[in-house]
Amino acid sequence: MIDLPTFIRPNIKRLTAYSSARDEFKGEATIFLDANENPFPGIYNRYPDPHQKKLKNKIASIKNIHPDQLFIGNGSDEAIDLLLRIFCIPSVDEVIIPQPTYGMYEVCAQINDIKVKSVGLASDFDIPAEEILSLVSPATKIIFLCSPNNPTGNTLGADKVDMILKNFNGLVVIDEAYIDFASTPSWANQLAGFNNLIVLQTLSKAWGLASLRIGLCLAHPEIISVLNKIKAPYNISSVAQQLALQALDQTDRKEKQVQTILAQRSYLTEELVQLPLTLAVYPSEANFLFVKMVHAKKVYQHLISKGIIVRDRSHLILSADCLRITVGTAEENQRLIYELKKL
């Protein structure tokens, strides 16, 4: 356990949060003359619930947490940015990011003028926990981990993550955007044991709501309260909240799609390993595969010419000649393999 208040930037502690019209009045009424809205009836003329109460209650019940442990952001990127703004003093503090991983951790840190210490993943793409801990200094406030990791697809060793959580006097952010496709449990199950643990999830992947930008941050209530304090007043639109609620009522549909994606992930793996140009298909616990190929850039360009877009990750550390291939529909995956066999 860490002393959370000591990690919050002094100016954030002193901050008086903006109070919207919907913050100040929480009851029932028939005439709203408080928010300078257009009074004429319409679908979108009123501001949304700034705290997404109905959506939070629904998600909390699914995740088996209390609503005060949940922050909903405009994508997980909003939560990443806000966490840096809450806990890291520009030009003073630093974060540690194992590489390769999701690029927005570093981008957000750079935007906020936070120093980044990078460390390469091990040959199996797991985290070198002891090396990470050796890099910690008094200025280190956050360690970002991604599990399953993007772009490599593997989950991080539980023993290594546990070591960092127990030995780092700071915040550990575990991004679980792809957890619905993994065979391992979520670290959200460990929130009660670690007040320095922050788990990011999303409705973009398994739930199929990428366009709505619904990012989730699960953490100690004290962290969630500060996130709510500094977020934009109406960061999640009414439309996004309504459509997300409808989608969350279709759990069976989501689970069926996840199982189909997992089956197609196996199909793609089996087909790709047989291709002469494939050097490695790395084990994946996500909805994509990390594939090392002969002349990956040429393969990438060939697929583009056929109207098939994958992600070239060759420029990243430990990723030479690697493509990240999202698992598509059965028809899309078959077309991909067909085009690759022609090379």
N, C-alpha and C positions, 0 to 999 in steps of 0.2 A: 504494500500500500504506500502511496505517496501523498504528500501534503498538497493537494490540488490547488488551493488558493495561491500558494507561493509561485506557481507556474504561470498564472494569468498575468498578462502585461498590466502594469500599473494604470495606464490610461484606460484600459478596458474595464478595470475594476471601478474606476471613477466615473465611467460613462453613464449618463442617464439615457436609457433607451428611448427611441422614438415611440410615441404612443399614438397609434392610429385610431380612427373613429371606432373601428370594430373592436379595439382593445378596451376602450373606455365604456362602451355599452355592450352588455352581454345578454340582455333579456330578450323578451318578445315585444314586437311593436308592429304597427301597421303603416306608420308614416315615418320615413327616414329622411331627416333634413340635416344630417350631421356630417356627411362625407363629401359634399359637393358633387354628388353623382347626377347624371341625367335622370330626371324623375319619371320620364315616360317609360311605360312597360316595355320590356325587352328581355332577351335571354341573357345578355351579357352586361346590362347597365349597372349592376351592383358589384362592389368589390368582393373578392373571395374571402373566406375564413382565413385570417392571417396565420392561424395556428393549426389548420387542417385537422380539427378535432375528430370528425367522423372517420377520416382516412387513417389517422394515427391509431384510433381505437381498433380499426379493422386490421391493420398491419400488426399491431402489438399482439392481438389475439392469435394471429397466424404464427408470429415469431416467438410466442410464449414469453413476452416481456411486458413490463408496465409501460404505458404511454409516455411517462416522464423519462424513460430511457431512450426515447426515439426522437430524432430530428429528421425532418423531410426537407431535402434541398432540391434546387433546380439542377438535377443530375448530381452524382457524387462529387463532381468537380467543385460545386459550390461549397460542400462540406470541407473538402481539402483546402480550399482557399481560406475559409473562415477559421479553420483550426490553426493555420499558420499565422493569421492575424491576431488570434487570441493569445497564443502561447509563445510566439517568436518575435523578439525585438529586432527590427531591421538593422542590418550592419553590425549586429552584436551576436545574435544567436545562430545556431546551425542545426541542420537535420542530416540524418544518414539514410541513404537510399541504395540498396543492393541493385546491381545492374546485370542484365537488361531487365527492364520492367516498364510499367505504364508511364508514359512520358510526362503526364500532367503533374506528377509530384514535383519534379524538378522545375517545370515551367512555372508553376505557382510559387515555388520558393524563389525563383529568380525575379518574378514580378514583385514579390514582397521584399526583395533585397535580403534574402536569407541564404547564408552560405550552405552549400551542399557538399557533403563528404560522400563520395561514391565508393562502393566496394563491389568487386566482381563476384558473381555467384560461383559456386563450385562447379566441377565438370558435369555433375548430374543436375545442375541448375537449382540445387538446394542452397540455403543461406549458410555462410560460414559464421556461425554464431559467435565463436570466440574472437574472430577477427573484427566483427562488428563491434563487440563490446570493448575491444582494445582501442577503437577509434573514438570512443565516448570521451568528451571533455565536459567541464562545467557549463559550456555554452550549448551542449547538445540537448535539445528539448524534445525532438520527435524522431522516431525511427519508423520509416514507412516500409511495410511488407505487403506483398500481393500474393494471395493464395486462394485458388489456383492462380499461378503467375501468368501475366500477360507480358511477353508473347510466348513463353515456353510451355505453358499449359499444365505444369506440374503443381501439386500442392506442396507446401513447405513442411519439412519434418516437424512434427508436434513437439518433439523433445528439444529441438533447437529454438523454436518459437517460445516455448516455456522457459528455456534458459534466459532468453532476452527479457521476457516479462518479469522474471524474478530478480534479475541482476541489473536492470537499467532503471535508474532513478529519473524517469521521464515518461513520456507518452509513447505508446506503441500503437500505430495505426495499421490494422490488417484489412486490406481491401479484398472483399469476397464477392466481387461482381459476378463470378462464375460458380459460386458455391452450389447452386442448384444442379449442376452437372457433375459434381464431385461425389465420391463414395465416402469421404471423410466428414465428420460433423463440423458444424460451424463453431468458430471461436466465440460466437455470441453466447454459447452455453456457459462460458467461463467469466461472464461479466461480473457475477457476484464475488468472484475471488480476486479480481484485479481492477482497482479503480483507475489504473493507468491504461487500461485496454479500451481501444476504440475500434469498432468494426464497421466497415462500410459495405453496404449491399445496394442492390438496384432492382428496379422493375423493368429495366431495359432489355435484359437478356432472356431468361427463361419465361418471363411473363409477357414478352413481346411488346413492350410499351416504350421502346427507345424514343419515339417521337414526342412522348409526353414529358420526358426529362424528370423522372421521379427517382431521386437518389435517397438512400437511407443511411443514417448514421446512428449506430446503437452504442450507447456509452453510459457511464455513471450520470445520474440526474444532474449533478453539479456542472458537468461539462455541457449537457444538453441545455441547461438553463442559460448558459453564456452564449451558446450558439443562437438560441432564440433571441437573446438580447441584441446581438449585432447584425442579424440577418436583415435583408430588405423586408419592408413591412408585408408586402403581398408577393412572396417569392414563388408561390405555386398557384396557377390560375384555377378558377372555378371549373373550367372545362377539364383540365388535367385531373383535378380531384374527383370529379364525377365519373370520368371514364376509367380512372384507376379503381374506384370502388366497384364499378361494374365488372371489370376484369378479375378482381380479387374474389368475386363470387363464383368464378369459373375455375376452381382449383383442379377439377378433373380434366378439363381441357388443357390446362398448363402442364399437368403431370403426363398426359398422353403425348404432348409435343416434346417434352423432355425425353421421354423414353424413345420416341422416334429419332430424335437427334442423337442419342447415345448409340442406337442401332446403326445409324448412318455413319457415326464416327468410327465404329468398328469396321464397317464396309470400306470406308475410305482408307483406313489404315491397312487393311488386307490388300487392297488394290495398289496402293502407293508403294508398299514394300516390294512388290513384284516388278516395278518399273526399273529398267537399267539405269535411268538417270537419277534414281533416288539413292542417296547415301545414308539417310537416317530418317525415321519417323519417330519422334520422341514421344514417350508416354504422356497422354493428356487426360486431365480431369476437367476439361473445359469444353466449350462447344466449338473448338477449333483444334487444328493440328499444327505443330511446328515441324517443318520438314526441311531437311538439308538436301540440296540437289546439285548436280553437276551444272555449272553455269546458270545459277539461279536467276540472274538478271535477264538472261536470254529466254529462259522459260517464262519469266514474268511478262516480258514483252510479247512473246508468242501468244500467251493467253489473252493479253489485251487485244491483240489483233483478231482474236476469235470472240471478243465481247465478254470475256470472263475476267473478272477483277479479283485478284488476291492481294496480299500485302507483302511487299518486299522488305524484309527486315535485315538485309545483308550488312547494312551500315552500323548496326548495333554491336556492342561488345559481345564476344562469344557467339555471334550469330552469322558468321560469314557463310554466304551461299544458302541462307535460310529464308524460306517463305512461310508466312502464316496463312493458313487456309481455313476459313470458316466453314463449318459443316452446313451445307445447304439442304434443299429438298432432295429426294431420291433422284428425280430427273436432273437436277442441277449437278449433283455429284457424279452421275453417270456421264453427263456431257463433259465434265472436267476430266474424268479419267480417259474418255474417248480422245480428247484433244491431246492429252499428255502421251498417250500411246502412239500417236502419230509422229511425235518428235523422234 
